[in-house]
Amino acid sequence: MSPVAVIVVTWNSAAVLPGFLAALPEGMAGLDWRLVVADNASSDDTVEVLRQLAPDATVVQTGRNAGYAAGVNAALGAAGEHGTALICNPDIRMREGCAKRLVDSLGDGVGIAVPLLYEEGKDTPHHSLRRESSVLRALGEAVIGNTRAGRFPALSELITDPTAYQRPTRADWATGALMAISGDCLTTCGPWDESFFLYSEETEYCLRARDHGYATQLEPTAKAIHLGGDSQVSPRLWTLLTLNRVRLYSKRHGPVATTAFRTAVLLREASRAALGRPAARAAAATLARPGALRKTPGP
């Protein structure tokens, strides 16, 4: 059996890499694997940390901040012969046997497997499963909030039903911090879409996989801690997340539907901006500009 390619994309990740690497042997227990890291021109000690703590890893230096999808593609291209790929954020901490449980759950129509994700110090799993975007769901989130709307499948992308996180559950897409992708799914779907610099690239890939008949499924016996990012508090990153969400919708729908969806998302951000949230204010201002969707801005 071909080894599992553990794919990691780094950018100024020196602070979180030691914890990721320390947890990796237990997380990968029971599997033959190799680590491949694509570094997007880190200006800190990321590459030095890798060379010191993971001397056997393959490190691809892209030479620029190429974006997450481009990093995934670069690492996959350097992985050599492999079967399943495990796409990991460097701020993931896999619990023992996590990867093998994910790999074992692939097949029978499942092309992408994801674990339960926990925030550090919390016992309740993160709501990581999602439904595909729709105008009605965007409106539901704008009017009553995504957590409350999550109880109603027609009104929110977010899946909040606790029972969905207690059994193998298929979803349109899932948080991409850690996902196992079968070799067949990788071959059929091809490269990740590099037009998304950051955010929505995992959404696009899961939806594309579903279009080809490969489901995304939660494996609740696989568990990992996700330290998380600052998109919720950073105006720049939240704006990028919001724009890419609308850009992805526009790739899959016509102009009339896209205008309706964009308006609903703008309503959501504007309502939160009125509550004094700087990130929402920045996202609403950018989304309202003509031509905002033509190009994905990078950090």
PEBEL-V46420 format. One record per residue. RES is the residue in one small letter. PSI is psi in whole degrees, 0 to 359 (none if undefined). OMEGA is omega in degrees with one decimal (NA if undefined). BURIAL is # if it has 24 or more other C-alpha atoms within 12 Angstrom, else .. Layout:
RES|PSI|OMEGA|BURIAL ; RES|PSI|OMEGA|BURIAL
This chain:
m|136|179.8|. ; s|149|179.8|. ; p|159|173.8|# ; v|130|176.0|# ; a|115|177.0|# ; v|109|-172.0|# ; i|123|-179.8|# ; v|136|174.5|# ; v|127|-178.1|# ; t|150|170.8|# ; w|107|-176.4|# ; n|52|-173.3|# ; s|16|-174.4|# ; a|327|-176.5|# ; a|328|-175.2|. ; v|343|-176.2|# ; l|317|-178.7|# ; p|318|178.3|# ; g|320|177.3|# ; f|312|-177.1|# ; l|325|179.5|# ; a|325|-178.9|. ; a|347|-171.5|# ; l|314|-178.5|# ; p|316|178.2|# ; e|321|-179.7|. ; g|328|-178.5|# ; m|9|-175.6|# ; a|134|178.0|. ; g|1|-177.8|. ; l|150|167.5|# ; d|127|-172.5|. ; w|160|172.5|# ; r|144|-177.0|# ; l|128|177.3|# ; v|123|-176.4|# ; v|130|171.6|# ; a|119|179.9|# ; d|125|-177.2|# ; n|63|173.8|# ; a|52|176.7|# ; s|143|177.0|# ; s|0|176.3|. ; d|206|-175.3|. ; d|25|-176.1|. ; t|308|-176.6|# ; v|321|178.5|# ; e|321|177.1|. ; v|317|178.7|# ; l|314|-178.0|# ; r|328|-179.4|. ; q|315|-173.3|. ; l|340|-179.3|. ; a|66|-174.2|# ; p|339|-179.9|. ; d|355|-178.9|. ; a|149|170.3|# ; t|123|-178.4|# ; v|121|177.1|# ; v|119|177.4|# ; q|111|-174.7|# ; t|340|178.1|# ; g|0|179.2|. ; r|164|174.6|. ; n|85|-168.0|# ; a|349|-176.4|# ; g|163|-173.3|# ; y|312|-177.8|# ; a|319|178.3|# ; a|322|176.7|# ; g|317|176.6|# ; v|314|-179.7|# ; n|320|179.4|# ; a|318|180.0|# ; a|318|177.5|# ; l|322|179.7|# ; g|335|-179.4|# ; a|2|-172.2|# ; a|348|-177.4|# ; g|202|-178.5|. ; e|125|178.7|. ; h|163|175.9|# ; g|263|177.7|# ; t|147|171.2|# ; a|137|175.6|# ; l|108|-178.6|# ; i|120|-172.8|# ; c|139|163.1|# ; n|148|178.4|# ; p|351|176.9|# ; d|22|174.4|# ; i|143|173.6|# ; r|98|-178.2|# ; m|139|172.1|# ; r|166|-171.9|# ; e|130|176.0|# ; g|7|-176.3|# ; c|310|-173.4|# ; a|317|-178.4|# ; k|323|177.6|# ; r|322|177.2|# ; l|312|-178.1|# ; v|318|-178.6|# ; d|338|-178.3|# ; s|353|177.5|# ; l|154|-177.6|# ; g|175|-177.0|. ; d|42|177.8|. ; g|350|179.2|. ; v|116|178.6|# ; g|340|-178.9|# ; i|127|179.1|# ; a|137|-179.3|# ; v|153|-179.1|# ; p|176|164.6|# ; l|132|178.8|# ; l|132|179.4|# ; y|143|168.4|# ; e|150|-177.3|. ; e|128|177.5|. ; g|2|-179.6|. ; k|146|-178.1|. ; d|349|-179.4|. ; t|129|-178.0|. ; p|150|176.0|# ; h|145|175.1|# ; h|92|-171.7|# ; s|353|-178.6|# ; l|145|-174.8|# ; r|154|168.9|# ; r|160|178.2|# ; e|147|179.0|# ; s|146|170.6|# ; s|163|178.5|# ; v|316|-178.5|# ; l|320|178.8|# ; r|321|177.4|# ; a|321|177.5|# ; l|318|178.5|# ; g|317|178.5|# ; e|326|179.3|# ; a|322|-172.9|# ; v|315|-174.1|# ; i|2|177.8|. ; g|145|-172.6|# ; n|328|-179.4|# ; t|312|177.8|# ; r|319|-179.6|. ; a|337|-178.2|# ; g|341|177.4|# ; r|345|-177.0|# ; f|110|-173.7|. ; p|330|-178.2|# ; a|346|-168.8|. ; l|1|-179.6|# ; s|148|171.8|# ; e|328|-172.8|# ; l|130|175.9|# ; i|112|-176.1|# ; t|354|-179.6|# ; d|118|-177.5|# ; p|328|-177.9|. ; t|337|178.4|. ; a|338|-178.5|# ; y|10|179.0|# ; q|358|-177.7|. ; r|163|174.0|. ; p|120|-174.5|# ; t|129|176.7|# ; r|141|-179.2|# ; a|164|178.5|# ; d|322|175.5|# ; w|172|-177.4|# ; a|160|175.5|# ; t|133|-171.6|# ; g|19|-177.8|# ; a|330|178.1|# ; l|118|178.3|# ; m|137|173.6|# ; a|132|-178.7|# ; i|128|-177.7|# ; s|156|177.9|# ; g|320|178.8|# ; d|318|-180.0|# ; c|318|178.6|# ; l|316|-178.4|# ; t|318|-177.1|. ; t|318|-174.0|. ; c|333|178.6|# ; g|198|-174.1|. ; p|159|172.3|# ; w|153|-175.3|# ; d|107|-175.6|# ; e|358|175.8|# ; s|345|174.3|# ; f|106|-177.3|# ; f|316|-179.3|# ; l|137|-177.4|# ; y|140|-179.9|# ; s|352|177.8|# ; e|323|177.3|# ; e|326|176.0|# ; t|311|179.5|# ; e|318|-177.1|# ; y|317|178.7|# ; c|318|179.5|# ; l|322|177.0|# ; r|319|177.3|# ; a|318|177.5|# ; r|321|177.5|# ; d|330|179.7|. ; h|6|176.2|. ; g|11|179.8|. ; y|121|-178.0|# ; a|154|168.3|# ; t|128|-173.8|# ; q|137|173.3|# ; l|134|171.5|# ; e|101|-170.8|# ; p|345|176.8|# ; t|348|176.1|# ; a|128|-174.2|# ; k|147|179.1|# ; a|153|173.6|# ; i|134|176.8|# ; h|114|-178.7|# ; l|335|174.1|# ; g|174|-178.5|# ; g|194|-176.9|. ; d|24|-178.9|. ; s|331|-178.5|. ; q|335|-175.2|. ; v|343|-178.9|. ; s|117|177.9|. ; p|321|-178.3|# ; r|312|-177.8|# ; l|323|178.8|# ; w|324|176.5|# ; t|316|178.5|# ; l|316|178.3|# ; l|315|-177.4|# ; t|315|179.2|# ; l|316|-177.8|# ; n|330|175.2|# ; r|316|179.4|# ; v|322|178.3|# ; r|317|178.7|# ; l|318|178.0|# ; y|319|-177.5|# ; s|334|178.2|# ; k|337|-173.9|. ; r|358|-176.9|. ; h|165|-179.4|. ; g|175|-175.2|. ; p|324|-178.8|. ; v|312|178.7|. ; a|322|179.9|. ; t|319|177.6|# ; t|318|178.5|. ; a|318|-179.8|# ; f|315|179.2|# ; r|319|179.2|# ; t|318|179.5|# ; a|318|178.2|# ; v|320|177.1|# ; l|320|176.9|# ; l|318|179.1|# ; r|311|-177.8|# ; e|321|179.7|# ; a|321|179.9|# ; s|325|177.9|# ; r|329|174.0|# ; a|323|179.2|. ; a|339|177.3|. ; l|3|175.6|. ; g|25|-179.5|. ; r|111|-175.8|. ; p|322|-178.9|# ; a|318|178.3|# ; a|324|179.0|# ; r|316|179.4|# ; a|318|-179.7|# ; a|317|-179.5|# ; a|317|-178.6|# ; a|319|-179.5|# ; t|317|-178.0|# ; l|332|-178.7|# ; a|346|-177.9|# ; r|138|173.4|. ; p|139|177.9|. ; g|7|-176.8|. ; a|335|-174.8|. ; l|359|-172.6|# ; r|331|-176.0|. ; k|137|177.2|. ; t|118|176.1|# ; p|144|175.4|# ; g|166|178.9|. ; p|none|NA|.
